[in-house]
Amino acid sequence: MKMTLWIVAFGWIIISGVMIFIIDVLSQYVRGKRAPSTETTYYYGMNTAFALGEILVGLFGLILVLQAPKLMDQWPISV
C-alpha cells in the first residue's frame, strides 16, 4: 500500500507536468495566441522549463521508489 501511494504520487506529478506543457505551451503555440517577440520567448521558455522540470522530478522519484527496495538490499554494511 505504501509503495503504491508513492507510485501514484510521482505518477501524478508526471501527468501534471505533461498537462502544463500541453496547455501552457503547445495550445498557445498552435493557436498562435502570442506574437513573436522577446516576451513570447521568455513566456514559452519559463513554462517549458517548469513543465519539464516537474516531469524530471516525477521520473526521478518514480525510478527511486521502484529501485529503492533493490538498493537497500545491496547497501554496504559497515560495522
URPE-V734586 format. One record per backbone hydrogen bond with DSSP energy under -0.5 kcal/mol. CO is the residue of the C=O (numbers start at 1). NH is the residue of the N-H. Records with the same first field share a line. If there is no record, write none. Layout:
BEGIN
CO: NH, NH
END
This chain:
BEGIN
1: 5
2: 6
3: 7
4: 8
5: 9
6: 10
7: 11
8: 12
9: 13
10: 14
11: 15
12: 16
13: 17
14: 18
15: 19
16: 20
17: 21
18: 22
19: 23
20: 24, 25
21: 25, 26
22: 27
25: 29
26: 30
27: 31
28: 32, 33
37: 41
38: 42
39: 43
40: 44
41: 45
42: 46
43: 47
44: 48
45: 49
46: 50
47: 51
48: 52
49: 53
50: 54
51: 55
52: 56
53: 57
54: 58
55: 59
56: 60
57: 61
58: 62
59: 63
60: 64
61: 65
62: 66
63: 67
64: 68
65: 69
67: 71
68: 72
69: 73
70: 74
76: 78
END
